[in-house]
Each structure stands twice: as C-alpha cells, then as structure tokens.
Amino acid sequence: MKRRSLIISLVAIVVISVGGVIATLVTDTKPQLGLDLQGGASVTLQPVGKADPEALTVVTDILRNRIDSLGVAEPEIIRQGNTVIVNLPGIKDQDRAIQLVGQTGKVLFRPVLSETSAAAVAAAAASSTTTVPGSASSTPDASATTVAPSTTVATTTATGSATTAAATPGGATTTTLSPEVAAQITPRDKDTADATVVLPGRGGQTIYELGPAFALGEDAISTAEAGVQNGQWVVDLKLKDGDKGLGAWNTWASKCYSQEADCPTGGMAIVLDGTVIAAPVPQTPFFSDTNVQVSGGGNGFQKGEAKDLARVLKYGSVPVELKPQAAQTVSATLGKDSLHAGLIAGFVGVLLVLLLMIIYYRTLAILVVVGLFLGGCLLWTSISVLSKTSGLSLTLAGVTGIIVSIGITVDSYVVFLERLKDDVRSGKSLRASTPKSFKSAWRTIVAADVVSLIGAGVLWYLSVGSVRGFAFFLGLSTVLDLIVTYFFVRPAAILVSQGGWLRGKEVLGVHSGEGVLVGSTA
C-alpha cells in the first residue's frame, strides 16, 4: 500500500508538471514580460502647483486602479519626490493610455444656463458683437445663435433612469478651438465648483454657460461600466443613494424640469476635466432609480472612448492636477540583450552544476536532473497562469530571482544525497537507508527553505519596483522546490532503492548493494 502511494505521488507530480506546460502551450498562455523586456510606454507626471505628499500617495493608488483596468501586466507607478513615474509594459495603444493617465478625472454636475454654437461665438467675435454665453449683453434675440438642445435630449424608462448624450472623454484636452472661442473659455484655475463658468462641449462645437456645481463626481457616482445598448457603446452610471447622489440629482431635476431661474434651459451638465460630456434634459422631476445611461449622442461612442470614460468615472479624480512632463516609448532591446546574456550564463551554470552532480553522485544524479526539469515546468505554468489572472510580469529582476533559486533547489538535493551517502558508508543498504535519510534530511531542507522564504517575504514587503519582483520570484521558486522535493525526489529515491537494477552499481560514489563497511579490519 505504501509503494502504491509512492507511485501515485510520483505520477501525479509528473503529470501536473508536464501537463501544465502542455496546457499553457495549447491555450497560448505564457508569461507576460515587464517593461525592461518587452518595451512599452513611460510617462512622467508633474503636479500643477504645490502638491501635498499625502495627496501624491492617493494619486498613485487611483492611477494604479485605472491602469489595472487597462489590463496592463504589472505596471510600475513610482513616486520620485514631487513627480509620479508610470511605466506601462507592452501596452498597445500608448496614446490612449497616456491620455487616461494624465486626466485628473474631476467630475462635476452643473446646471446649464445657456448654450451657444462655437461658430456663432467666432462669428460674433469677428463682427465685434457680444453673444458669448454669460456675457452682459447676451440675450435670446436674432444676434445670438442658440443651438437647439439636440445633444441634451433625455428619455426615461419606467424606472426613471436617464439616457443622455455625451462628449468624448477628455474632449477639451484634444479639441482644437479657434482663438476667438478659446478666449471665452473659463481658465482651469478659475474653473471651481462654486463658480459660474463657460466650457466647451463635445468636439468643441457647442459652448455652455454653466452655474455652480450641485454635486461632485466622487460624492455622487457609485460606479460606472461601459456596455453596448442597441448596437451602440454607452456608459452606465450608478448614482449613490443619498443627499449628495440621487438626492442632489432629484433636487436639480425638479428645478430643470420646471426651467426655474437657476436652470433656464432645463439641462443638467456632467462635466469631466473642464469639458461638458453630457447635458441631459430630465423628462420627469423625480427619479426613483439610481441608474443613468450616457450615450455618445448622434455620432455615438467608440469602444475605447466608452471604456476610458467609464474608468475615469469609476475610479474617481486625483486630488491634484497632473501634467505630463515627459512621455517616451521604451525599447526592449537593452533588456532583451541583458536577458539573453543572463539566460546563457544561467544555462552554462546549470550544466556545470549537473556535471558536478553526475561526477559526485553518479547514477542517482538523475534525480537532480529530472527534479530541476519538473521544477522548471511548474515554475513556467505558475508564472503563465499568474500573468493571465493577476497581471504578473516577468522582469530582469525576476529572472535573477529564478536563477538564484536554482542554487537553493540544488542545495536541497545535496542535503538529501549527502545524508544518504553517509548512511550507505556506515554499512547500511541503500534500500534500508533511503526512507530514513530523507526523513532526516527533510527537516534540514524545510528549515533552510523557510529561512529563504522569510527573507524573500520581508524583502517583498519592504521594497518596491524591481526589487519586489526579485523577492516574489525567489519566494515562488522556493515553494516549488519544497513541492518537487517531497512529491518527486522522496518517492523516486525510495522506489529506485527498492529496485534491483542499481545493485552493484556506483550510485553515490561508493559501492551500493549489501552495504559497504568503512574502517573494517576484516
């Protein structure tokens, strides 16, 4: 029965190790490479004005949440003094990612006082006629062209949720306005929540005059998700059920529905980073549902636009305004050259170690060869699965941790084989000494590996960046070493010692079989 359990353990570890590699190859699941190995984008963000250190700490957390939602494998977000460096390994659409990182995500809900086409503003400026929204002489006469609220039409469902038209995320930062129109837009430093402002809408074609904000995005929005509705991409907002969320929305929905003095157009604008992304006109004075659906209006949202907007709305605004100071595409050439050189060095080192094992331990050195192979298979599978499910990426530092762990693994085999060698030299048979030798060596192996795990854990907890990657892969390899040693080396050595094909052969540098007496006078 004991022999059967040994065979089951041996077969199981071999099947899991080799089968895991085959499964990753069939499903095209492979380790994700870090910025230094596959290249990507690196953005340096500088706060506008003086920033509080605690605020910058919050910035890194929010940016990490946003970037994780992009599916970037193990991004690096590092604070260096008053700057924040964001490294995005392997990202395909770098421009879109950089734009998302640079957005502050400041969301405000404001009443629409008036809206005018940008063309009318430019024409009025050219003819020296004042028709800019918010100006003293702006009146609804023939001299001012007021846009019909085609982009602010809202419909309601039976539950009272609103469907709105919206602008492209970050429209103000990507839209080119004419000098005449740009001169009328409220500057960023004066775009405060309690001020009456003039801001552009989608594509800069419409200019809105907006009253003081009645709600903040982080207070009003619970979550946001991008999806498809009637063949078009939309963003579904869920308002918080409280005075600052649905309560504030309903208060102003009633005012705008009645077109009171502080909301004469009936529009309720959603403003993101100084751009009106939506200006819904409520069709009812009261909403019982917290769900609001934002669509792309006549032109609709592109998939990327909808997902970007949902990310910014979902993960909130950063407490300081960030300005990209430098953005660059990072080449992986240097990292690949270093990896290539490191792999060659590691391969040569492993060959030398195996050669020494064969010379020193003869036939039983096959345990070391197969054990290292199975450990490598388990490591490949683990990294591949973690890359796909948790965004883990393999960096140069991680490769270094793996190479260092090979020494720890070989040490485990040496401890066992040396113990076994001593027992055989003392006159015991290989068959009788193998189980007892492993039991004694196992305690030493566990103690040594636990010390390595503690060191890797402390290093991972206290460090950041590439050092943390080194610690993680060192710890992972050490855990796999314990698994392979117990479930492969132990049963394989016992089963081999019980067979007859090693009888009379040099298995440990000493003659095995019936036992060799050392120091015998016979």
C-alpha positions as CSV (number, residue, x, y, z in Angstrom):
1,M,0.0,0.0,0.0
2,K,2.9,2.3,0.8
3,R,4.5,1.5,-2.5
4,R,1.3,2.3,-4.3
5,S,1.0,5.7,-2.6
6,L,4.6,6.5,-3.7
7,I,3.8,5.6,-7.3
8,I,0.6,7.8,-7.2
9,S,2.6,10.7,-5.8
10,L,5.3,10.3,-8.4
11,V,2.9,10.0,-11.3
12,A,0.8,12.9,-10.1
13,I,3.7,15.4,-9.8
14,V,5.0,14.4,-13.3
15,V,1.5,14.7,-14.9
16,I,0.8,18.1,-13.2
17,S,4.2,19.5,-14.1
18,V,4.4,18.3,-17.8
19,G,0.6,18.6,-18.3
20,G,0.6,22.2,-17.0
21,V,3.2,23.2,-19.6
22,I,1.3,21.5,-22.4
23,A,-1.9,23.2,-21.3
24,T,-0.2,26.6,-21.4
25,L,1.2,25.9,-24.9
26,V,-2.2,24.7,-26.2
27,T,-4.1,27.7,-24.8
28,D,-1.3,30.2,-25.8
29,T,-0.9,31.2,-22.1
30,K,2.6,32.5,-21.5
31,P,4.4,34.7,-19.0
32,Q,3.9,38.4,-19.5
33,L,7.2,40.4,-19.8
34,G,7.9,43.6,-18.0
35,L,8.8,46.9,-19.4
36,D,12.5,46.2,-19.5
37,L,12.0,43.0,-21.5
38,Q,9.2,43.9,-24.0
39,G,9.2,47.7,-24.0
40,G,6.2,50.0,-23.6
41,A,5.4,53.5,-22.5
42,S,6.8,55.6,-19.7
43,V,5.1,58.8,-18.5
44,T,6.4,61.3,-16.0
45,L,3.7,63.3,-14.4
46,Q,4.3,66.6,-12.6
47,P,1.7,68.2,-10.3
48,V,0.5,71.7,-11.2
49,G,1.4,73.9,-8.4
50,K,2.4,72.8,-4.9
51,A,1.2,69.3,-4.0
52,D,0.9,67.7,-0.6
53,P,2.9,64.5,-0.2
54,E,-0.2,62.7,1.2
55,A,-2.1,63.8,-1.9
56,L,0.6,62.3,-4.2
57,T,0.2,59.0,-2.3
58,V,-3.5,59.0,-3.1
59,V,-2.6,59.8,-6.7
60,T,-0.6,56.6,-7.0
61,D,-3.4,54.5,-5.7
62,I,-6.0,56.0,-8.1
63,L,-3.7,55.7,-11.1
64,R,-2.9,52.1,-10.2
65,N,-6.7,51.3,-10.1
66,R,-7.2,53.0,-13.5
67,I,-4.2,51.3,-15.2
68,D,-5.1,47.8,-13.8
69,S,-8.4,48.1,-15.5
70,L,-6.5,48.6,-18.8
71,G,-5.2,45.0,-18.5
72,V,-1.5,46.2,-18.3
73,A,0.7,43.5,-16.8
74,E,2.3,44.7,-13.6
75,P,2.6,48.4,-14.2
76,E,5.1,50.4,-12.2
77,I,3.9,53.6,-10.5
78,I,6.7,55.2,-8.7
79,R,6.9,58.4,-6.7
80,Q,10.2,60.3,-7.0
81,G,10.0,63.5,-5.0
82,N,7.1,65.5,-6.4
83,T,6.8,63.6,-9.6
84,V,5.0,60.4,-10.4
85,I,6.5,58.0,-13.0
86,V,4.2,55.5,-14.7
87,N,5.7,52.6,-16.6
88,L,3.3,50.7,-18.8
89,P,4.9,47.5,-20.2
90,G,3.7,46.1,-23.5
91,I,0.7,48.4,-23.9
92,K,-0.5,48.6,-27.5
93,D,-2.4,51.9,-27.6
94,Q,0.1,54.1,-25.9
95,D,-1.5,57.4,-26.8
96,R,-4.9,56.4,-25.2
97,A,-3.2,55.1,-22.1
98,I,-1.1,58.2,-21.7
99,Q,-4.2,60.4,-22.1
100,L,-6.1,58.3,-19.4
101,V,-3.2,58.5,-17.0
102,G,-2.9,62.3,-17.5
103,Q,-6.6,63.0,-16.8
104,T,-7.4,64.3,-13.3
105,G,-10.9,62.7,-13.6
106,K,-12.6,65.7,-11.9
107,V,-16.3,65.3,-12.4
108,L,-18.9,68.0,-11.6
109,F,-22.7,68.2,-12.1
110,R,-23.7,71.7,-13.1
111,P,-27.0,73.4,-14.3
112,V,-26.9,74.6,-17.9
113,L,-27.7,78.4,-18.1
114,S,-27.2,78.7,-21.8
115,E,-25.6,77.0,-24.8
116,T,-24.3,78.6,-28.0
117,S,-22.5,77.2,-31.0
118,A,-18.8,77.8,-31.3
119,A,-19.4,79.1,-34.8
120,A,-21.7,81.7,-33.5
121,V,-19.1,82.8,-30.9
122,A,-16.4,83.0,-33.5
123,A,-18.7,85.0,-35.9
124,A,-19.8,87.3,-33.1
125,A,-16.2,88.0,-32.1
126,A,-15.2,88.7,-35.7
127,S,-18.1,91.2,-36.1
128,S,-17.5,92.6,-32.6
129,T,-20.9,91.5,-31.5
130,T,-21.1,90.2,-28.0
131,T,-23.1,86.9,-27.9
132,V,-20.9,84.8,-25.8
133,P,-22.7,82.8,-23.1
134,G,-22.5,84.5,-19.8
135,S,-21.8,88.0,-21.2
136,A,-23.7,91.0,-20.0
137,S,-25.4,91.6,-23.4
138,S,-26.2,88.0,-24.2
139,T,-29.9,88.0,-25.0
140,P,-32.0,85.5,-26.9
141,D,-32.5,87.7,-29.9
142,A,-31.6,87.4,-33.6
143,S,-28.0,88.5,-33.0
144,A,-27.3,85.3,-31.0
145,T,-27.5,81.9,-32.4
146,T,-28.7,79.4,-29.8
147,V,-28.2,75.8,-30.5
148,A,-31.3,73.6,-30.2
149,P,-30.7,71.1,-27.4
150,S,-30.3,68.2,-29.8
151,T,-27.4,66.8,-27.8
152,T,-29.2,67.2,-24.5
153,V,-32.4,65.2,-25.2
154,A,-33.1,62.7,-22.5
155,T,-35.5,59.9,-22.3
156,T,-36.7,58.0,-19.3
157,T,-37.6,54.4,-18.7
158,A,-40.3,53.1,-16.5
159,T,-38.0,53.1,-13.6
160,G,-37.0,56.7,-14.1
161,S,-33.4,56.2,-15.4
162,A,-32.0,58.8,-17.7
163,T,-30.5,58.3,-21.2
164,T,-28.1,61.2,-22.1
165,A,-25.9,62.3,-24.9
166,A,-22.2,62.7,-24.1
167,A,-19.0,64.0,-25.4
168,T,-15.7,62.3,-25.9
169,P,-13.7,61.8,-22.7
170,G,-11.2,64.5,-22.3
171,G,-12.6,66.4,-25.2
172,A,-11.3,69.7,-24.0
173,T,-7.7,68.5,-24.0
174,T,-7.9,67.1,-27.5
175,T,-10.2,69.5,-29.3
176,T,-8.6,72.5,-31.1
177,L,-10.7,75.6,-30.5
178,S,-10.4,78.8,-32.6
179,P,-8.6,81.7,-30.8
180,E,-11.9,83.6,-30.6
181,V,-13.7,80.7,-28.9
182,A,-10.7,79.8,-26.7
183,A,-10.6,83.3,-25.3
184,Q,-14.1,82.9,-23.9
185,I,-13.5,79.5,-22.1
186,T,-13.0,79.7,-18.4
187,P,-9.3,79.1,-17.5
188,R,-8.6,76.0,-15.4
189,D,-7.5,77.9,-12.3
190,K,-10.9,79.7,-12.3
191,D,-13.0,76.5,-13.0
192,T,-14.0,76.0,-9.4
193,A,-17.1,74.2,-8.2
194,D,-18.7,77.3,-6.8
195,A,-18.2,79.5,-9.9
196,T,-20.2,80.2,-13.0
197,V,-18.1,79.0,-15.9
198,V,-18.1,78.8,-19.7
199,L,-16.9,75.4,-21.0
200,P,-16.8,73.6,-24.4
201,G,-18.8,70.5,-25.2
202,R,-18.2,67.5,-27.4
203,G,-15.7,68.3,-30.2
204,G,-15.8,72.0,-29.2
205,Q,-18.8,72.6,-31.4
206,T,-21.0,73.8,-28.5
207,I,-20.1,76.3,-25.8
208,Y,-22.0,76.0,-22.5
209,E,-22.6,78.6,-19.7
210,L,-22.9,76.6,-16.5
211,G,-23.9,77.5,-13.0
212,P,-22.2,76.4,-9.7
213,A,-21.9,72.7,-9.3
214,F,-24.6,71.0,-7.3
215,A,-22.8,67.7,-6.9
216,L,-19.2,66.2,-7.2
217,G,-18.5,63.1,-9.1
218,E,-16.8,61.3,-6.2
219,D,-19.8,62.1,-4.0
220,A,-22.5,61.3,-6.5
221,I,-21.2,58.4,-8.6
222,S,-21.1,54.9,-7.2
223,T,-19.7,53.1,-10.2
224,A,-19.6,53.2,-14.0
225,E,-19.4,50.5,-16.6
226,A,-19.1,50.5,-20.4
227,G,-21.5,48.4,-22.4
228,V,-23.5,48.0,-25.6
229,Q,-27.1,49.2,-25.9
230,N,-29.0,48.9,-29.2
231,G,-25.7,48.3,-31.1
232,Q,-24.0,51.4,-29.6
233,W,-21.5,51.8,-26.9
234,V,-22.8,53.5,-23.8
235,V,-21.6,54.2,-20.2
236,D,-23.9,53.1,-17.4
237,L,-23.6,55.3,-14.3
238,K,-25.0,54.3,-10.9
239,L,-25.6,57.3,-8.5
240,K,-25.1,56.9,-4.8
241,D,-28.4,56.7,-2.9
242,G,-28.0,59.7,-0.6
243,D,-28.3,63.5,-0.4
244,K,-25.1,64.0,-2.4
245,G,-26.0,61.5,-5.1
246,L,-29.6,60.7,-6.1
247,G,-30.9,63.3,-3.7
248,A,-29.0,66.2,-5.3
249,W,-29.8,64.8,-8.8
250,N,-33.6,64.8,-8.0
251,T,-33.4,68.3,-6.5
252,W,-32.0,69.8,-9.6
253,A,-34.0,67.5,-11.9
254,S,-37.1,69.2,-10.4
255,K,-35.6,72.7,-11.0
256,C,-34.5,72.0,-14.5
257,Y,-37.8,70.2,-15.4
258,S,-39.6,73.4,-14.4
259,Q,-36.9,75.5,-16.0
260,E,-36.5,77.7,-13.0
261,A,-34.2,80.8,-13.0
262,D,-31.1,78.9,-11.9
263,C,-31.7,76.2,-14.6
264,P,-33.4,78.1,-17.5
265,T,-32.5,75.6,-20.3
266,G,-33.5,72.5,-18.4
267,G,-30.1,70.9,-18.9
268,M,-28.1,69.2,-16.2
269,A,-24.4,69.1,-17.4
270,I,-21.9,66.4,-16.4
271,V,-18.5,68.0,-16.6
272,L,-15.3,66.0,-16.8
273,D,-11.9,67.8,-16.6
274,G,-13.4,71.1,-17.9
275,T,-15.5,69.6,-20.7
276,V,-19.2,69.0,-20.9
277,I,-19.5,65.3,-21.6
278,A,-23.3,65.2,-21.2
279,A,-26.2,67.7,-20.7
280,P,-29.3,65.6,-20.1
281,V,-32.7,67.3,-20.0
282,P,-34.8,65.5,-17.4
283,Q,-38.2,64.2,-18.7
284,T,-39.6,63.9,-15.1
285,P,-39.0,65.9,-11.9
286,F,-38.2,62.8,-9.9
287,F,-36.1,59.7,-10.5
288,S,-36.6,56.6,-8.4
289,D,-33.7,54.7,-10.0
290,T,-30.1,55.5,-9.4
291,N,-29.1,54.3,-12.9
292,V,-28.1,56.8,-15.6
293,Q,-27.1,55.8,-19.0
294,V,-24.7,58.0,-21.0
295,S,-24.6,57.5,-24.8
296,G,-22.5,59.2,-27.4
297,G,-25.2,61.3,-29.0
298,G,-25.5,61.4,-32.8
299,N,-22.0,60.2,-33.5
300,G,-22.0,57.6,-30.7
301,F,-19.1,56.3,-28.6
302,Q,-16.3,54.3,-29.9
303,K,-15.4,51.3,-27.8
304,G,-12.2,52.8,-26.5
305,E,-14.0,56.1,-25.7
306,A,-16.7,54.4,-23.7
307,K,-14.3,52.3,-21.7
308,D,-12.0,55.2,-21.0
309,L,-14.8,57.4,-19.7
310,A,-16.1,54.5,-17.5
311,R,-12.7,54.0,-16.0
312,V,-12.3,57.7,-15.1
313,L,-15.8,58.0,-13.7
314,K,-15.5,54.7,-11.8
315,Y,-12.1,55.3,-10.1
316,G,-12.6,58.9,-9.3
317,S,-10.5,62.0,-9.5
318,V,-7.0,62.5,-8.3
319,P,-6.6,65.1,-5.6
320,V,-4.1,67.2,-7.6
321,E,-3.9,68.2,-11.3
322,L,-1.2,66.3,-13.1
323,K,0.6,67.5,-16.2
324,P,2.7,65.0,-18.3
325,Q,6.2,66.3,-18.1
326,A,7.8,63.7,-20.3
327,A,6.4,60.7,-22.3
328,Q,8.5,58.2,-24.1
329,T,8.3,54.8,-25.8
330,V,10.7,52.4,-24.1
331,S,12.6,50.0,-26.3
332,A,13.1,46.5,-25.1
333,T,16.4,46.0,-27.0
334,L,18.7,46.6,-24.0
335,G,16.5,44.4,-21.7
336,K,16.4,41.5,-24.3
337,D,20.2,41.7,-24.7
338,S,20.6,41.5,-20.9
339,L,18.1,38.7,-20.7
340,H,19.9,36.8,-23.5
341,A,23.2,37.1,-21.7
342,G,21.7,36.2,-18.4
343,L,20.0,33.1,-19.8
344,I,23.2,31.9,-21.4
345,A,25.1,32.4,-18.1
346,G,22.3,30.6,-16.2
347,F,22.3,27.7,-18.7
348,V,26.0,27.3,-18.5
349,G,25.9,27.4,-14.7
350,V,23.1,24.8,-14.6
351,L,25.1,22.5,-16.9
352,L,28.2,22.8,-14.7
353,V,26.2,22.0,-11.6
354,L,24.6,19.0,-13.3
355,L,28.0,17.8,-14.4
356,L,29.3,18.1,-10.9
357,M,26.3,16.2,-9.6
358,I,26.8,13.4,-12.1
359,I,30.5,13.1,-11.2
360,Y,29.9,13.2,-7.5
361,Y,26.6,11.2,-7.1
362,R,26.8,9.0,-10.2
363,T,23.5,7.3,-11.1
364,L,21.3,9.0,-8.5
365,A,22.2,12.3,-10.1
366,I,19.4,11.6,-12.4
367,L,17.1,12.7,-9.6
368,V,18.7,16.2,-9.7
369,V,18.2,16.4,-13.5
370,V,14.6,15.3,-13.5
371,G,13.8,17.3,-10.4
372,L,15.1,20.5,-11.9
373,F,13.1,19.8,-15.1
374,L,9.9,19.3,-13.2
375,G,10.5,22.4,-11.1
376,G,11.1,24.4,-14.2
377,C,7.8,23.1,-15.7
378,L,5.9,24.1,-12.5
379,L,7.5,27.5,-12.5
380,W,6.6,28.1,-16.1
381,T,3.0,27.1,-15.6
382,S,2.7,29.2,-12.4
383,I,4.1,32.3,-13.9
384,S,1.9,31.9,-17.0
385,V,-1.3,31.5,-15.0
386,L,-0.5,34.4,-12.7
387,S,0.3,36.6,-15.7
388,K,-3.1,35.9,-17.2
389,T,-5.2,36.1,-14.0
390,S,-3.3,38.6,-11.8
391,G,-1.2,40.7,-14.2
392,L,2.1,39.3,-13.1
393,S,5.0,40.2,-15.3
394,L,8.5,38.7,-15.6
395,T,11.3,41.3,-15.4
396,L,15.0,41.1,-15.4
397,A,15.0,41.2,-11.6
398,G,12.5,38.3,-11.6
399,V,14.8,36.3,-13.9
400,T,17.6,37.0,-11.4
401,G,15.5,35.7,-8.6
402,I,14.8,32.5,-10.5
403,I,18.5,31.9,-11.2
404,V,19.4,32.4,-7.6
405,S,16.6,29.9,-6.6
406,I,18.3,27.2,-8.7
407,G,21.1,27.2,-6.1
408,I,18.6,26.7,-3.3
409,T,17.0,23.8,-5.2
410,V,20.3,22.1,-5.7
411,D,21.2,22.6,-2.1
412,S,18.1,20.6,-1.1
413,Y,19.2,17.6,-3.3
414,V,22.7,17.8,-1.9
415,V,21.5,17.7,1.7
416,F,19.5,14.6,1.0
417,L,22.1,12.8,-1.1
418,E,24.9,13.6,1.3
419,R,22.8,12.2,4.2
420,L,22.1,9.1,2.1
421,K,25.7,8.7,1.2
422,D,26.8,8.8,4.9
423,D,24.2,6.1,5.8
424,V,25.5,3.9,3.0
425,R,29.1,4.4,4.0
426,S,28.2,3.4,7.6
427,G,27.3,0.0,6.3
428,K,23.5,0.2,5.7
429,S,21.9,-0.9,2.5
430,L,20.6,1.7,0.0
431,R,17.1,0.2,0.3
432,A,17.0,0.5,4.1
433,S,18.7,3.9,4.4
434,T,16.8,5.9,1.8
435,P,13.5,6.5,3.7
436,K,15.3,7.3,7.0
437,S,17.8,9.5,5.2
438,F,15.1,11.5,3.5
439,K,13.2,11.9,6.7
440,S,16.3,13.3,8.5
441,A,17.3,15.5,5.5
442,W,13.7,16.8,5.1
443,R,13.8,18.7,8.4
444,T,17.0,20.4,7.3
445,I,15.6,21.2,3.8
446,V,12.4,22.7,5.3
447,A,14.4,24.8,7.7
448,A,16.7,26.2,5.0
449,D,13.8,26.9,2.6
450,V,11.7,28.6,5.3
451,V,14.7,30.9,6.1
452,S,14.8,31.8,2.3
453,L,11.0,32.4,2.3
454,I,11.2,34.7,5.3
455,G,14.0,36.7,3.6
456,A,12.0,36.9,0.4
457,G,8.8,37.9,2.2
458,V,10.5,40.7,4.2
459,L,12.2,41.9,1.1
460,W,8.9,41.9,-0.9
461,Y,7.1,43.7,1.9
462,L,9.6,46.5,2.4
463,S,10.7,47.1,-1.2
464,V,9.1,48.4,-4.3
465,G,9.6,48.0,-8.1
466,S,12.1,45.6,-9.5
467,V,13.4,44.5,-6.0
468,R,9.9,43.3,-5.1
469,G,9.9,41.3,-8.4
470,F,13.1,39.6,-7.4
471,A,11.7,38.7,-4.0
472,F,8.5,37.3,-5.4
473,F,10.1,35.0,-7.9
474,L,12.7,33.9,-5.4
475,G,9.9,33.0,-2.9
476,L,7.8,31.3,-5.6
477,S,10.7,29.1,-6.8
478,T,11.5,28.2,-3.2
479,V,7.9,27.0,-2.5
480,L,8.0,24.9,-5.7
481,D,11.3,23.4,-4.6
482,L,9.6,22.1,-1.5
483,I,6.8,20.6,-3.5
484,V,9.1,18.9,-6.0
485,T,11.4,17.6,-3.3
486,Y,8.7,16.0,-1.3
487,F,6.4,14.7,-4.1
488,F,9.1,13.7,-6.6
489,V,12.5,13.2,-5.0
490,R,11.2,11.3,-2.0
491,P,9.1,8.7,-3.8
492,A,11.5,8.4,-6.8
493,A,14.5,7.8,-4.5
494,I,12.6,5.2,-2.4
495,L,11.3,3.4,-5.4
496,V,14.6,3.3,-7.1
497,S,16.3,2.0,-4.0
498,Q,13.8,-0.8,-3.8
499,G,14.5,-2.0,-7.3
500,G,17.2,-4.4,-8.2
501,W,18.7,-2.6,-11.2
502,L,21.1,-0.4,-9.0
503,R,22.6,-3.4,-7.3
504,G,26.3,-3.5,-7.8
505,K,26.4,0.0,-9.5
506,E,28.1,3.2,-8.4
507,V,25.2,5.3,-7.3
508,L,26.7,7.7,-4.7
509,G,30.4,7.4,-5.4
510,V,30.5,4.3,-3.2
511,H,29.6,0.8,-3.9
512,S,25.9,0.1,-3.2
513,G,24.1,-3.2,-2.7
514,E,24.6,-5.1,0.6
515,G,26.3,-2.1,2.3
516,V,30.0,-1.0,2.5
517,L,31.7,-1.0,5.8
518,V,34.1,1.9,6.4
519,G,37.1,1.2,8.6
520,S,36.5,-2.5,8.8
521,T,39.6,-4.7,9.8
522,A,38.1,-7.8,8.2
